[in-house]
Amino acid sequence: MKFIVVAPRFLRFVTRGFARAMVLYPFIVLSNESDKHDAQLIRHEQIHIYQQLELLIIGFYLWYGIEYLVYRVRGYTHHDAYFRLSMEQEAREMACNLDQSRKWYGWLRYLS
Ligand SMILES: [Zn+2]
């Protein structure tokens, strides 16, 4: 079950214009109404919902934030650190393979 909300100002405020979508469990927040029909984007965000469930939501944000900080400390830019995040890598790969089933904790294999 997906709960999709279109809230461009909220998304712009929270992500400082960086993202066009995000997940605040159980909601997928989009910046544009038309993105509701973007199957890859919705799938990407749906993967984040599964990740949040696996880590009981708060664990997702802790892991996500700590992993991001580790990459930043290693010298990566904001953009590069974001793209290296294991959870983002899994979501990107799964979004490109709409029929591929997901393994529990699948994001762990992207840790580097
Ligand atoms: Zn993402």
Residues whose N, C-alpha, C, O or C-beta is under 5 A from the ligand:
A	BS01	ZN	E88 A91
